[in-house]
Amino acid sequence: MAADIRLPDQSLYSLRRMAVDLKRGGVGYYPGSGFVHVDVGRVRYW
């Protein structure tokens, strides 16, 4: 289970930081594609 997220009023860096701070699941940062990926797997970042 996962989601690729972008919000018009938030920078991708800010979204990434919020997701990482949750310390729940994986967080992928894709600035070139315009989204942050979050999933329910083990805690990891890329």
Backbone as numpy.savetxt, mean C-alpha at the origin, in Angstrom:
# Nx Ny Nz CAx CAy CAz Cx Cy Cz
-6.28 -12.40 -0.70 -7.13 -11.24 -0.70 -6.23 -10.01 -0.70
-6.53 -9.10 -1.62 -5.68 -7.92 -1.79 -6.47 -6.80 -2.44
-5.88 -5.62 -2.39 -6.47 -4.47 -3.07 -5.35 -3.55 -3.55
-5.57 -2.93 -4.69 -4.68 -1.89 -5.20 -5.41 -0.57 -4.98
-4.75 0.34 -4.28 -5.42 1.54 -3.78 -4.78 2.81 -4.32
-5.64 3.76 -4.67 -5.24 5.14 -4.94 -6.39 6.04 -4.51
-6.08 7.16 -3.93 -7.09 8.12 -3.50 -6.72 9.49 -4.02
-7.67 10.23 -4.58 -7.33 11.51 -5.21 -6.76 12.55 -4.25
-7.11 12.50 -2.98 -6.65 13.52 -2.03 -5.45 13.09 -1.20
-4.85 11.92 -1.51 -3.70 11.42 -0.75 -2.57 11.08 -1.71
-1.36 11.43 -1.32 -0.21 11.02 -2.13 0.00 9.52 -1.97
0.61 8.90 -2.96 0.89 7.47 -2.85 1.85 7.20 -1.70
2.80 8.09 -1.49 3.73 7.92 -0.38 2.97 7.90 0.95
2.01 8.80 1.11 1.20 8.86 2.33 0.39 7.58 2.51
-0.21 7.09 1.44 -0.97 5.83 1.51 -0.06 4.68 1.91
1.12 4.64 1.31 2.08 3.59 1.64 2.45 3.66 3.13
2.75 4.84 3.61 3.14 5.02 5.01 2.02 4.54 5.95
0.77 4.89 5.64 -0.36 4.46 6.48 -0.50 2.94 6.49
-0.35 2.31 5.32 -0.47 0.86 5.23 0.66 0.17 5.99
1.88 0.67 5.85 3.02 0.10 6.57 2.82 0.24 8.07
2.33 1.39 8.52 2.13 1.64 9.94 1.11 0.68 10.57
0.21 0.12 9.79 -0.76 -0.85 10.31 -0.10 -2.16 10.73
1.04 -2.47 10.10 1.77 -3.72 10.39 0.88 -4.95 10.24
0.10 -4.96 9.17 -0.79 -6.07 8.86 -0.68 -6.41 7.38
-0.08 -7.51 7.03 -0.02 -7.94 5.65 1.06 -7.25 4.83
1.00 -7.47 3.53 2.00 -6.95 2.62 1.60 -5.61 2.04
2.63 -4.81 1.76 2.42 -3.48 1.17 3.40 -3.31 0.01
2.87 -3.12 -1.17 3.69 -2.87 -2.34 3.48 -1.44 -2.82
4.58 -0.77 -3.16 4.54 0.64 -3.58 4.85 0.70 -5.07
3.89 1.18 -5.86 4.02 1.23 -7.31 3.77 2.65 -7.83
4.68 3.58 -7.57 4.45 4.97 -7.99 4.33 5.13 -9.50
5.05 4.31 -10.25 4.97 4.39 -11.72 3.61 3.98 -12.26
2.92 3.12 -11.53 1.60 2.65 -11.95 0.47 3.38 -11.24
0.80 4.16 -10.22 -0.20 5.00 -9.56 -1.03 4.32 -8.49
-0.48 3.28 -7.81 -1.25 2.65 -6.74 -0.34 2.05 -5.68
-0.95 1.77 -4.54 -0.32 1.03 -3.46 -1.09 -0.29 -3.33
-0.36 -1.38 -3.29 -0.95 -2.71 -3.16 -0.92 -3.11 -1.70
-2.03 -3.61 -1.18 -2.07 -4.15 0.19 -2.70 -5.53 0.14
-2.17 -6.45 0.97 -2.74 -7.79 1.00 -2.71 -8.33 2.42
-3.31 -9.51 2.60 -3.46 -10.09 3.93 -2.39 -11.15 4.22
-1.35 -11.21 3.41 -0.27 -12.16 3.65 0.58 -11.74 4.85
1.76 -12.36 4.96 2.65 -12.00 6.05 3.12 -10.54 5.88
3.56 -9.94 6.96 4.01 -8.55 6.93 5.29 -8.47 6.11
5.26 -7.67 5.05 6.42 -7.44 4.18 6.18 -6.20 3.35
7.26 -5.66 2.81 7.17 -4.41 2.04 8.04 -4.51 0.80
7.55 -3.95 -0.28 8.34 -3.88 -1.51 7.95 -2.64 -2.29
